[in-house]
Amino acid sequence: NAGVTQTPKFQVLKTGQSMTLQCAQDMNHEYMSWYRQDPGMGLRLIHYSVGAGITDQGEVPNGYNVSRSTTEDFPLRLLSAAPSQTSVYFCASRPGISGNTIYFGEGSWLTVV
Amino acid sequence: SQKIEQNSEALNIQEGKTATLTCNYTNYSPAYLQWYRQDPGRGPVFLLLIRENEKEKRKERLKVTFDTTLKQSLFHITASQPADSATYLCALDINNAGNMLTFGGGTRLMVKP
């Protein structure tokens, strides 16, 4: 059972480039989310989805887009990367019921130069 | 402003002692609180969930308390071991809808042999 899988693990982008961070889960979880983690800032919610076709903004959504065409996949798109988006990104999933355990991926380290 | 505060300074303790970590929050009335462990370069891993009507929760050497009057949770590791060295994060569902799990900045625990 793979759990939550993120790719790529590491990425360097130039300012203005676009890219997509991939996230897939094989647990049939309804809820998926993306967080970024910066030193001293903790994990901050970017976007989340409560099911296929439904997405919503979290605490820090600017500069990021998401879509949820299937239950399994929840990609995060950076349309025009900025140095402020240098961070570690974590994808997470959870069964739909509130209060259940959240399962995190291993993270994607992104550097924007 | 709404905040979740954890001691940002590392906690250094001797092997065998009890480690106590604190999570304080303001302006929330969460239905539950979660604790996660994060090792360097890895994603957070769920440890314990405690609900608002529970004063204490135990799992092996771990114990969590939840005081909704003080707006505080304490996380204890008894008989600590060097393998317990990690960063520990607390998290609240700030709107109790299951969509907005908000994390504290984490406290790094170092257990010395």
gemmi code that builds the backbone of each chain (N, CA, C; Angstrom):
import gemmi

chains = {
    "A": [
        ("ASN", (0.845, -1.190, 0.000), (0.000, 0.000, 0.000), (0.879, 1.237, 0.000)),
        ("ALA", (0.832, 2.044, -1.087), (1.758, 3.153, -1.220), (1.368, 4.336, -0.356)),
        ("GLY", (0.084, 4.535, -0.037), (-0.326, 5.690, 0.743), (-0.426, 6.925, -0.120)),
        ("VAL", (0.253, 8.009, 0.288), (0.261, 9.265, -0.441), (1.619, 9.411, -1.122)),
        ("THR", (1.603, 9.547, -2.431), (2.837, 9.624, -3.207), (2.951, 10.987, -3.865)),
        ("GLN", (4.104, 11.639, -3.653), (4.351, 12.945, -4.248), (5.526, 12.864, -5.210)),
        ("THR", (5.404, 13.561, -6.327), (6.526, 13.716, -7.245), (6.519, 15.127, -7.820)),
        ("PRO", (7.692, 15.704, -8.110), (9.023, 15.171, -7.820), (9.396, 15.371, -6.362)),
        ("LYS", (10.486, 14.774, -5.940), (10.995, 14.946, -4.583), (11.730, 16.284, -4.469)),
        ("PHE", (12.502, 16.622, -5.487), (13.256, 17.870, -5.521), (13.073, 18.531, -6.886)),
        ("GLN", (13.013, 19.869, -6.881), (12.865, 20.611, -8.130), (13.449, 22.000, -7.957)),
        ("VAL", (14.206, 22.439, -8.966), (14.684, 23.816, -9.018), (14.030, 24.487, -10.215)),
        ("LEU", (13.424, 25.631, -9.976), (12.744, 26.378, -11.031), (13.349, 27.762, -11.157)),
        ("LYS", (13.271, 28.317, -12.337), (13.614, 29.718, -12.510), (12.366, 30.567, -12.325)),
        ("THR", (12.558, 31.775, -11.849), (11.435, 32.692, -11.663), (10.643, 32.810, -12.971)),
        ("GLY", (9.325, 32.679, -12.843), (8.459, 32.790, -14.005), (8.099, 31.465, -14.659)),
        ("GLN", (8.851, 30.407, -14.351), (8.525, 29.109, -14.919), (7.286, 28.529, -14.249)),
        ("SER", (6.679, 27.600, -14.942), (5.519, 26.924, -14.368), (5.857, 25.454, -14.149)),
        ("MET", (5.150, 24.838, -13.232), (5.330, 23.413, -13.003), (4.152, 22.870, -12.207)),
        ("THR", (4.062, 21.562, -12.195), (3.003, 20.892, -11.439), (3.623, 19.893, -10.478)),
        ("LEU", (3.229, 19.985, -9.224), (3.583, 18.972, -8.237), (2.456, 17.935, -8.236)),
        ("GLN", (2.857, 16.685, -8.381), (1.867, 15.615, -8.459), (1.634, 14.994, -7.085)),
        ("CYS", (0.402, 14.597, -6.849), (0.037, 13.901, -5.618), (-0.993, 12.837, -5.947)),
        ("ALA", (-0.739, 11.632, -5.495), (-1.688, 10.539, -5.700), (-1.822, 9.737, -4.414)),
        ("GLN", (-3.054, 9.298, -4.143), (-3.280, 8.431, -2.978), (-4.094, 7.214, -3.416)),
        ("ASP", (-3.784, 6.078, -2.788), (-4.436, 4.825, -3.179), (-5.315, 4.282, -2.066)),
        ("MET", (-5.797, 5.173, -1.197), (-6.591, 4.758, -0.048), (-8.071, 5.111, -0.220)),
        ("ASN", (-8.433, 5.608, -1.388), (-9.817, 5.999, -1.682), (-10.315, 7.077, -0.720)),
        ("HIS", (-9.413, 7.976, -0.326), (-9.794, 9.046, 0.588), (-10.511, 10.156, -0.158)),
        ("GLU", (-11.547, 10.704, 0.472), (-12.283, 11.800, -0.150), (-11.539, 13.123, -0.042)),
        ("TYR", (-10.901, 13.325, 1.090), (-10.320, 14.637, 1.385), (-8.832, 14.647, 1.044)),
        ("MET", (-8.412, 15.639, 0.278), (-6.984, 15.815, -0.019), (-6.638, 17.283, 0.134)),
        ("SER", (-5.389, 17.538, 0.459), (-4.974, 18.913, 0.690), (-3.504, 19.078, 0.376)),
        ("TRP", (-3.116, 20.340, 0.189), (-1.716, 20.707, -0.002), (-1.321, 21.710, 1.076)),
        ("TYR", (-0.150, 21.462, 1.683), (0.432, 22.372, 2.652), (1.819, 22.775, 2.164)),
        ("ARG", (2.259, 23.946, 2.612), (3.654, 24.306, 2.469), (4.239, 24.501, 3.863)),
        ("GLN", (5.515, 24.169, 4.003), (6.184, 24.272, 5.292), (7.432, 25.108, 5.144)),
        ("ASP", (7.482, 26.185, 5.886), (8.624, 27.092, 5.871), (9.189, 27.192, 7.269)),
        ("PRO", (10.502, 27.432, 7.405), (11.119, 27.526, 8.733), (10.406, 28.562, 9.599)),
        ("GLY", (10.039, 28.147, 10.809), (9.407, 29.054, 11.750), (7.950, 29.362, 11.469)),
        ("MET", (7.413, 28.828, 10.352), (6.028, 29.148, 9.972), (5.095, 27.954, 10.160)),
        ("GLY", (5.634, 26.795, 10.361), (4.774, 25.629, 10.460), (4.169, 25.263, 9.123)),
        ("LEU", (3.233, 24.359, 9.133), (2.517, 23.930, 7.934), (1.346, 24.879, 7.681)),
        ("ARG", (1.247, 25.382, 6.457), (0.144, 26.274, 6.106), (-0.630, 25.683, 4.929)),
        ("LEU", (-1.944, 25.677, 5.070), (-2.827, 25.065, 4.089), (-2.940, 25.948, 2.841)),
        ("ILE", (-2.695, 25.344, 1.669), (-2.748, 26.085, 0.408), (-4.132, 25.927, -0.238)),
        ("HIS", (-4.472, 24.693, -0.590), (-5.775, 24.348, -1.160), (-6.190, 22.992, -0.621)),
        ("TYR", (-7.481, 22.738, -0.688), (-7.976, 21.439, -0.287), (-9.152, 21.028, -1.164)),
        ("SER", (-9.467, 19.741, -1.090), (-10.583, 19.193, -1.866), (-11.323, 18.167, -1.012)),
        ("VAL", (-12.640, 18.260, -1.015), (-13.441, 17.309, -0.232), (-14.000, 16.190, -1.106)),
        ("GLY", (-13.639, 16.193, -2.371), (-14.062, 15.130, -3.264), (-13.776, 15.508, -4.694)),
        ("ALA", (-13.889, 14.546, -5.588), (-13.626, 14.802, -7.005), (-14.527, 15.921, -7.506)),
        ("GLY", (-13.914, 16.876, -8.200), (-14.640, 18.003, -8.757), (-14.850, 19.166, -7.812)),
        ("ILE", (-14.385, 19.037, -6.562), (-14.616, 20.094, -5.560), (-13.280, 20.517, -4.970)),
        ("THR", (-12.958, 21.812, -5.091), (-11.743, 22.336, -4.481), (-12.065, 23.654, -3.788)),
        ("ASP", (-11.213, 24.033, -2.862), (-11.412, 25.300, -2.154), (-10.065, 25.801, -1.659)),
        ("GLN", (-10.036, 27.098, -1.332), (-8.803, 27.736, -0.922), (-8.551, 27.546, 0.561)),
        ("GLY", (-7.274, 27.450, 0.893), (-6.865, 27.418, 2.281), (-6.351, 28.766, 2.729)),
        ("GLU", (-5.344, 28.740, 3.565), (-4.806, 29.958, 4.172), (-3.943, 30.779, 3.209)),
        ("VAL", (-3.178, 30.092, 2.338), (-2.217, 30.783, 1.464), (-2.372, 30.310, 0.019)),
        ("PRO", (-3.477, 30.611, -0.664), (-3.731, 30.056, -1.994), (-3.105, 30.814, -3.158)),
        ("ASN", (-2.673, 32.052, -2.925), (-2.238, 32.891, -4.042), (-1.008, 32.317, -4.734)),
        ("GLY", (-1.078, 32.239, -6.064), (0.032, 31.739, -6.852), (-0.061, 30.256, -7.160)),
        ("TYR", (-1.106, 29.629, -6.658), (-1.271, 28.178, -6.828), (-2.673, 27.856, -7.371)),
        ("ASN", (-2.724, 26.847, -8.235), (-4.004, 26.325, -8.702), (-4.061, 24.830, -8.440)),
        ("VAL", (-5.275, 24.330, -8.254), (-5.455, 22.893, -8.074), (-6.675, 22.448, -8.876)),
        ("SER", (-6.755, 21.148, -9.087), (-7.930, 20.530, -9.688), (-8.064, 19.137, -9.097)),
        ("ARG", (-9.237, 18.575, -9.167), (-9.468, 17.230, -8.627), (-10.418, 16.504, -9.582)),
        ("SER", (-9.840, 15.969, -10.640), (-10.643, 15.266, -11.636), (-10.938, 13.822, -11.223)),
        ("THR", (-10.104, 13.251, -10.376), (-10.329, 11.895, -9.882), (-10.164, 11.873, -8.370)),
        ("THR", (-10.653, 10.830, -7.736), (-10.470, 10.701, -6.285), (-8.998, 10.552, -5.925)),
        ("GLU", (-8.240, 9.893, -6.817), (-6.864, 9.537, -6.488), (-5.869, 10.695, -6.592)),
        ("ASP", (-6.094, 11.632, -7.507), (-5.061, 12.607, -7.850), (-5.453, 14.038, -7.472)),
        ("PHE", (-4.451, 14.785, -7.017), (-4.703, 16.182, -6.610), (-3.444, 16.989, -6.927)),
        ("PRO", (-3.238, 17.371, -8.175), (-2.025, 18.107, -8.546), (-2.080, 19.569, -8.123)),
        ("LEU", (-0.902, 20.105, -7.816), (-0.753, 21.513, -7.433), (0.063, 22.210, -8.519)),
        ("ARG", (-0.483, 23.255, -9.091), (0.172, 23.951, -10.192), (0.674, 25.318, -9.756)),
        ("LEU", (1.938, 25.590, -10.106), (2.496, 26.926, -9.956), (2.560, 27.511, -11.355)),
        ("LEU", (1.794, 28.549, -11.618), (1.685, 29.083, -12.976), (2.876, 29.947, -13.354)),
        ("SER", (3.396, 30.711, -12.408), (4.541, 31.590, -12.649), (5.324, 31.666, -11.346)),
        ("ALA", (6.312, 30.780, -11.218), (6.999, 30.618, -9.943), (7.715, 31.892, -9.508)),
        ("ALA", (7.683, 32.122, -8.189), (8.365, 33.263, -7.586), (9.272, 32.753, -6.469)),
        ("PRO", (10.352, 33.468, -6.168), (11.249, 33.034, -5.087), (10.518, 32.811, -3.763)),
        ("SER", (9.426, 33.536, -3.520), (8.659, 33.367, -2.281), (7.973, 32.005, -2.199)),
        ("GLN", (7.947, 31.288, -3.313), (7.349, 29.960, -3.323), (8.370, 28.855, -3.055)),
        ("THR", (9.605, 29.251, -2.791), (10.599, 28.287, -2.339), (10.153, 27.730, -0.990)),
        ("SER", (9.970, 26.433, -0.919), (9.387, 25.837, 0.276), (9.398, 24.316, 0.139)),
        ("VAL", (8.953, 23.663, 1.189), (8.685, 22.230, 1.126), (7.171, 22.055, 1.075)),
        ("TYR", (6.716, 21.277, 0.121), (5.280, 21.099, -0.093), (4.874, 19.685, 0.296)),
        ("PHE", (3.801, 19.607, 1.066), (3.278, 18.310, 1.495), (1.848, 18.156, 1.026)),
        ("CYS", (1.592, 17.008, 0.439), (0.237, 16.614, 0.093), (-0.275, 15.699, 1.197)),
        ("ALA", (-1.570, 15.764, 1.472), (-2.143, 14.952, 2.544), (-3.522, 14.465, 2.122)),
        ("SER", (-3.932, 13.344, 2.703), (-5.273, 12.836, 2.428), (-5.882, 12.284, 3.702)),
        ("ARG", (-7.186, 12.163, 3.702), (-7.920, 11.700, 4.884), (-9.260, 11.150, 4.439)),
        ("PRO", (-9.759, 10.102, 5.123), (-11.151, 9.692, 4.856), (-12.080, 10.859, 5.108)),
        ("GLY", (-13.212, 10.878, 4.501), (-14.057, 12.061, 4.502), (-14.539, 12.538, 5.864)),
        ("ILE", (-14.595, 11.638, 6.847), (-15.176, 12.023, 8.121), (-14.210, 12.915, 8.899)),
        ("SER", (-14.704, 14.035, 9.377), (-13.881, 14.952, 10.153), (-13.339, 14.268, 11.400)),
        ("GLY", (-12.130, 14.576, 11.737), (-11.518, 14.024, 12.940), (-10.657, 12.816, 12.676)),
        ("ASN", (-10.697, 12.314, 11.470), (-9.857, 11.158, 11.165), (-8.412, 11.567, 10.938)),
        ("THR", (-7.542, 10.581, 11.015), (-6.117, 10.791, 10.806), (-5.835, 11.338, 9.418)),
        ("ILE", (-4.930, 12.269, 9.338), (-4.440, 12.755, 8.048), (-3.138, 12.039, 7.724)),
        ("TYR", (-3.019, 11.588, 6.494), (-1.827, 10.908, 6.023), (-1.073, 11.847, 5.080)),
        ("PHE", (0.199, 12.064, 5.391), (1.003, 12.972, 4.591), (1.914, 12.205, 3.637)),
        ("GLY", (2.204, 12.855, 2.503), (3.254, 12.371, 1.622), (4.612, 12.743, 2.188)),
        ("GLU", (5.665, 12.373, 1.459), (7.018, 12.580, 1.949), (7.562, 13.963, 1.638)),
        ("GLY", (6.831, 14.760, 0.888), (7.250, 16.123, 0.636), (7.929, 16.324, -0.706)),
        ("SER", (7.812, 17.537, -1.206), (8.498, 17.962, -2.434), (9.237, 19.260, -2.123)),
        ("TRP", (10.571, 19.201, -2.300), (11.407, 20.370, -2.011), (11.519, 21.214, -3.279)),
        ("LEU", (11.009, 22.437, -3.222), (11.018, 23.304, -4.389), (11.868, 24.535, -4.106)),
        ("THR", (12.794, 24.819, -5.023), (13.613, 26.029, -4.942), (13.367, 26.852, -6.201)),
        ("VAL", (13.012, 28.123, -6.005), (12.806, 29.028, -7.130), (13.927, 30.066, -7.104)),
        ("VAL", (14.689, 30.103, -8.200), (15.857, 31.013, -8.247), (15.614, 32.164, -9.210)),
    ],
    "B": [
        ("SER", (-5.702, 37.929, 16.617), (-5.620, 36.962, 15.519), (-5.627, 35.546, 16.081)),
        ("GLN", (-6.057, 34.621, 15.258), (-6.128, 33.241, 15.710), (-4.766, 32.597, 15.586)),
        ("LYS", (-4.314, 31.926, 16.648), (-2.984, 31.359, 16.657), (-2.945, 30.030, 17.373)),
        ("ILE", (-1.975, 29.233, 16.953), (-1.622, 28.016, 17.666), (-0.147, 28.135, 17.991)),
        ("GLU", (0.192, 28.086, 19.255), (1.566, 28.341, 19.670), (2.192, 27.104, 20.295)),
        ("GLN", (3.367, 26.785, 19.787), (4.206, 25.765, 20.409), (5.560, 26.394, 20.677)),
        ("ASN", (6.245, 25.895, 21.682), (7.540, 26.451, 22.020), (8.502, 26.223, 20.863)),
        ("SER", (8.993, 27.306, 20.286), (9.872, 27.167, 19.132), (11.282, 26.750, 19.521)),
        ("GLU", (11.620, 26.893, 20.795), (12.944, 26.467, 21.247), (12.968, 24.954, 21.395)),
        ("ALA", (14.095, 24.365, 21.079), (14.236, 22.919, 21.217), (14.204, 22.525, 22.678)),
        ("LEU", (13.632, 21.359, 22.926), (13.582, 20.804, 24.272), (14.609, 19.684, 24.364)),
        ("ASN", (15.594, 19.851, 25.247), (16.639, 18.852, 25.422), (16.434, 18.145, 26.754)),
        ("ILE", (16.326, 16.824, 26.706), (16.158, 16.075, 27.951), (17.036, 14.838, 27.924)),
        ("GLN", (17.223, 14.264, 29.092), (18.037, 13.067, 29.241), (17.175, 11.822, 29.019)),
        ("GLU", (17.776, 10.838, 28.426), (17.083, 9.560, 28.214), (16.495, 9.045, 29.525)),
        ("GLY", (15.272, 8.542, 29.441), (14.607, 8.006, 30.613), (13.685, 8.991, 31.307)),
        ("LYS", (13.881, 10.276, 31.051), (13.038, 11.300, 31.664), (11.745, 11.456, 30.864)),
        ("THR", (10.805, 12.183, 31.441), (9.549, 12.488, 30.748), (9.661, 13.823, 30.028)),
        ("ALA", (9.339, 13.808, 28.762), (9.308, 15.039, 27.969), (7.885, 15.583, 27.972)),
        ("THR", (7.739, 16.874, 28.174), (6.421, 17.514, 28.138), (6.459, 18.673, 27.159)),
        ("LEU", (5.602, 18.603, 26.162), (5.509, 19.646, 25.147), (4.148, 20.326, 25.273)),
        ("THR", (4.123, 21.611, 24.956), (2.921, 22.414, 25.165), (2.381, 22.947, 23.849)),
        ("CYS", (1.062, 22.971, 23.747), (0.372, 23.564, 22.602), (-0.717, 24.476, 23.154)),
        ("ASN", (-0.586, 25.757, 22.884), (-1.584, 26.731, 23.320), (-2.286, 27.326, 22.106)),
        ("TYR", (-3.565, 27.606, 22.248), (-4.299, 28.195, 21.138), (-5.214, 29.299, 21.655)),
        ("THR", (-5.539, 30.213, 20.759), (-6.417, 31.326, 21.112), (-7.520, 31.426, 20.070)),
        ("ASN", (-8.657, 31.892, 20.503), (-9.773, 32.224, 19.605), (-10.357, 31.044, 18.838)),
        ("TYR", (-10.061, 29.828, 19.266), (-10.673, 28.658, 18.661), (-11.514, 27.941, 19.706)),
        ("SER", (-12.453, 27.178, 19.256), (-13.172, 26.226, 20.107), (-13.180, 24.891, 19.380)),
        ("PRO", (-12.041, 24.240, 19.316), (-11.931, 23.025, 18.496), (-12.655, 21.845, 19.116)),
        ("ALA", (-13.199, 21.026, 18.237), (-13.840, 19.795, 18.692), (-12.801, 18.722, 19.015)),
        ("TYR", (-11.606, 18.859, 18.449), (-10.550, 17.897, 18.733), (-9.202, 18.528, 18.424)),
        ("LEU", (-8.166, 17.875, 18.886), (-6.798, 18.342, 18.676), (-5.964, 17.112, 18.348)),
        ("GLN", (-5.016, 17.275, 17.446), (-4.173, 16.159, 17.039), (-2.705, 16.478, 17.300)),
        ("TRP", (-1.920, 15.442, 17.498), (-0.466, 15.569, 17.607), (0.190, 14.693, 16.536)),
        ("TYR", (1.231, 15.274, 15.915), (1.975, 14.596, 14.873), (3.454, 14.623, 15.214)),
        ("ARG", (4.171, 13.643, 14.680), (5.627, 13.603, 14.766), (6.189, 13.827, 13.373)),
        ("GLN", (7.254, 14.638, 13.288), (7.914, 14.838, 11.997), (9.420, 14.665, 12.168)),
        ("ASP", (9.980, 13.753, 11.394), (11.425, 13.549, 11.355), (12.008, 14.379, 10.221)),
        ("PRO", (13.301, 14.747, 10.325), (13.915, 15.592, 9.288), (13.761, 14.979, 7.904)),
        ("GLY", (13.298, 15.787, 6.956), (13.170, 15.332, 5.584), (11.991, 14.417, 5.315)),
        ("ARG", (11.091, 14.297, 6.282), (9.934, 13.404, 6.123), (8.644, 14.174, 6.346)),
        ("GLY", (7.540, 13.562, 5.955), (6.240, 14.147, 6.224), (5.780, 13.858, 7.641)),
        ("PRO", (4.878, 14.679, 8.179), (4.353, 14.430, 9.527), (3.617, 13.092, 9.589)),
        ("VAL", (3.694, 12.474, 10.776), (3.012, 11.207, 11.010), (2.094, 11.365, 12.217)),
        ("PHE", (0.849, 10.961, 12.066), (-0.145, 11.086, 13.130), (0.218, 10.240, 14.342)),
        ("LEU", (0.031, 10.836, 15.534), (0.285, 10.119, 16.778), (-1.003, 9.900, 17.583)),
        ("LEU", (-1.670, 10.992, 17.916), (-2.828, 10.905, 18.809), (-3.847, 11.974, 18.455)),
        ("LEU", (-5.113, 11.663, 18.688), (-6.198, 12.624, 18.597), (-6.941, 12.628, 19.916)),
        ("ILE", (-7.262, 13.814, 20.424), (-8.037, 13.934, 21.650), (-9.216, 14.862, 21.383)),
        ("ARG", (-10.395, 14.468, 21.837), (-11.611, 15.241, 21.590), (-11.891, 16.169, 22.763)),
        ("GLU", (-12.746, 17.122, 22.541), (-12.979, 18.177, 23.539), (-13.588, 17.624, 24.819)),
        ("ASN", (-14.266, 16.498, 24.736), (-14.882, 15.927, 25.938), (-13.958, 14.909, 26.617)),
        ("GLU", (-12.742, 14.793, 26.130), (-11.756, 13.900, 26.735), (-10.685, 14.730, 27.425)),
        ("LYS", (-10.409, 14.434, 28.655), (-9.388, 15.177, 29.387), (-7.999, 14.633, 29.118)),
        ("GLU", (-7.937, 13.328, 28.839), (-6.630, 12.671, 28.709), (-6.748, 11.502, 27.742)),
        ("LYS", (-5.674, 11.266, 26.983), (-5.610, 10.138, 26.062), (-4.228, 9.534, 26.159)),
        ("ARG", (-4.151, 8.208, 26.162), (-2.849, 7.538, 26.272), (-2.656, 6.545, 25.139)),
        ("LYS", (-1.395, 6.406, 24.735), (-1.017, 5.405, 23.745), (0.413, 5.002, 24.047)),
        ("GLU", (0.561, 3.842, 24.612), (1.889, 3.334, 24.989), (2.593, 4.358, 25.895)),
        ("ARG", (3.741, 4.909, 25.489), (4.447, 5.855, 26.353), (3.982, 7.306, 26.154)),
        ("LEU", (2.975, 7.509, 25.332), (2.499, 8.849, 25.031), (1.230, 9.158, 25.826)),
        ("LYS", (1.140, 10.414, 26.281), (-0.062, 10.863, 26.951), (-0.365, 12.295, 26.516)),
        ("VAL", (-1.609, 12.559, 26.175), (-2.038, 13.892, 25.774), (-3.153, 14.337, 26.698)),
        ("THR", (-3.082, 15.590, 27.126), (-4.188, 16.192, 27.870), (-4.736, 17.357, 27.074)),
        ("PHE", (-5.992, 17.695, 27.351), (-6.685, 18.732, 26.586), (-7.541, 19.526, 27.554)),
        ("ASP", (-7.141, 20.772, 27.794), (-7.876, 21.639, 28.712), (-8.514, 22.755, 27.896)),
        ("THR", (-9.807, 22.631, 27.633), (-10.486, 23.606, 26.779), (-10.705, 24.940, 27.491)),
        ("THR", (-10.617, 24.934, 28.829), (-10.733, 26.198, 29.568), (-9.445, 26.998, 29.440)),
        ("LEU", (-8.325, 26.326, 29.628), (-7.017, 26.974, 29.479), (-6.628, 27.127, 28.015)),
        ("LYS", (-7.345, 26.442, 27.112), (-6.994, 26.415, 25.686), (-5.555, 25.907, 25.514)),
        ("GLN", (-5.346, 24.725, 26.086), (-4.000, 24.171, 26.089), (-4.039, 22.649, 26.018)),
        ("SER", (-3.067, 22.098, 25.281), (-2.854, 20.666, 25.270), (-1.411, 20.399, 25.670)),
        ("LEU", (-1.223, 19.382, 26.494), (0.114, 18.940, 26.867), (0.348, 17.556, 26.285)),
        ("PHE", (1.558, 17.363, 25.774), (1.954, 16.098, 25.162), (3.140, 15.561, 25.948)),
        ("HIS", (2.975, 14.374, 26.521), (4.010, 13.787, 27.364), (4.553, 12.519, 26.719)),
        ("ILE", (5.865, 12.364, 26.782), (6.517, 11.101, 26.413), (7.240, 10.609, 27.653)),
        ("THR", (6.797, 9.512, 28.205), (7.461, 8.964, 29.387), (8.585, 8.028, 28.981)),
        ("ALA", (9.552, 7.868, 29.889), (10.708, 6.996, 29.636), (11.283, 7.278, 28.253)),
        ("SER", (11.597, 8.544, 28.006), (12.010, 8.953, 26.667), (13.277, 8.243, 26.210)),
        ("GLN", (13.371, 8.076, 24.889), (14.495, 7.396, 24.266), (15.072, 8.286, 23.175)),
        ("PRO", (16.344, 8.102, 22.839), (16.921, 8.902, 21.739), (16.103, 8.802, 20.450)),
        ("ALA", (15.454, 7.662, 20.225), (14.629, 7.495, 19.026), (13.386, 8.389, 19.034)),
        ("ASP", (13.074, 8.976, 20.187), (11.938, 9.898, 20.261), (12.316, 11.290, 19.756)),
        ("SER", (13.590, 11.514, 19.493), (14.049, 12.814, 19.010), (13.411, 13.110, 17.661)),
        ("ALA", (12.690, 14.221, 17.596), (11.950, 14.603, 16.390), (11.291, 15.941, 16.674)),
        ("THR", (10.579, 16.469, 15.690), (9.744, 17.645, 15.893), (8.308, 17.181, 16.068)),
        ("TYR", (7.634, 17.749, 17.046), (6.259, 17.360, 17.347), (5.331, 18.544, 17.076)),
        ("LEU", (4.297, 18.273, 16.311), (3.361, 19.296, 15.863), (1.983, 19.050, 16.453)),
        ("CYS", (1.331, 20.124, 16.901), (-0.080, 19.992, 17.255), (-0.920, 20.642, 16.155)),
        ("ALA", (-2.151, 20.201, 16.029), (-3.013, 20.682, 14.958), (-4.458, 20.739, 15.421)),
        ("LEU", (-5.154, 21.771, 14.984), (-6.566, 21.959, 15.310), (-7.370, 22.108, 14.033)),
        ("ASP", (-8.587, 21.625, 14.073), (-9.532, 21.858, 12.982), (-10.274, 23.148, 13.328)),
        ("ILE", (-9.834, 24.268, 12.736), (-10.267, 25.564, 13.266), (-11.737, 25.864, 13.034)),
        ("ASN", (-12.366, 25.227, 12.049), (-13.789, 25.494, 11.860), (-14.647, 24.263, 12.103)),
        ("ASN", (-13.996, 23.207, 12.633), (-14.712, 21.976, 12.999), (-15.507, 21.381, 11.847)),
        ("ALA", (-15.134, 21.735, 10.636), (-15.798, 21.147, 9.470), (-14.915, 20.106, 8.811)),
        ("GLY", (-13.732, 19.918, 9.349), (-12.820, 18.923, 8.814), (-12.007, 19.399, 7.637)),
        ("ASN", (-12.135, 20.655, 7.272), (-11.487, 21.148, 6.064), (-10.228, 21.953, 6.314)),
        ("MET", (-10.090, 22.483, 7.510), (-9.033, 23.472, 7.727), (-8.188, 23.064, 8.930)),
        ("LEU", (-7.439, 21.979, 8.806), (-6.549, 21.571, 9.889), (-5.377, 22.532, 9.915)),
        ("THR", (-5.231, 23.231, 11.040), (-4.200, 24.252, 11.192), (-3.158, 23.773, 12.177)),
        ("PHE", (-1.895, 23.954, 11.825), (-0.790, 23.421, 12.610), (-0.063, 24.513, 13.378)),
        ("GLY", (0.459, 24.124, 14.541), (1.419, 24.948, 15.226), (2.785, 24.807, 14.567)),
        ("GLY", (3.737, 25.629, 14.989), (5.054, 25.626, 14.374), (5.925, 24.443, 14.763)),
        ("GLY", (5.503, 23.693, 15.786), (6.252, 22.510, 16.188), (7.312, 22.803, 17.222)),
        ("THR", (7.602, 21.791, 18.023), (8.697, 21.844, 18.997), (9.635, 20.688, 18.717)),
        ("ARG", (10.937, 21.010, 18.624), (11.931, 19.970, 18.388), (12.365, 19.383, 19.719)),
        ("LEU", (12.285, 18.084, 19.821), (12.693, 17.358, 21.020), (14.002, 16.627, 20.749)),
        ("MET", (14.970, 16.808, 21.632), (16.240, 16.093, 21.538), (16.408, 15.295, 22.823)),
        ("VAL", (16.482, 13.984, 22.706), (16.677, 13.106, 23.847), (18.118, 12.610, 23.817)),
        ("LYS", (18.863, 12.935, 24.849), (20.288, 12.592, 24.888), (20.497, 11.307, 25.669)),
        ("PRO", (21.359, 10.418, 25.140), (21.620, 9.145, 25.841), (22.419, 9.364, 27.122)),
    ],
}
model = gemmi.Model(1)
for chain_id, residues in chains.items():
    chain = gemmi.Chain(chain_id)
    for i, (resn, *xyz) in enumerate(residues, 1):
        res = gemmi.Residue()
        res.name, res.seqid = resn, gemmi.SeqId(i, " ")
        for name, pos in zip(("N", "CA", "C"), xyz):
            atom = gemmi.Atom()
            atom.name, atom.element = name, gemmi.Element(name[0])
            atom.pos, atom.b_iso = gemmi.Position(*pos), 0.0
            res.add_atom(atom)
        chain.add_residue(res)
    model.add_chain(chain)
structure = gemmi.Structure()
structure.add_model(model)
structure.setup_entities()
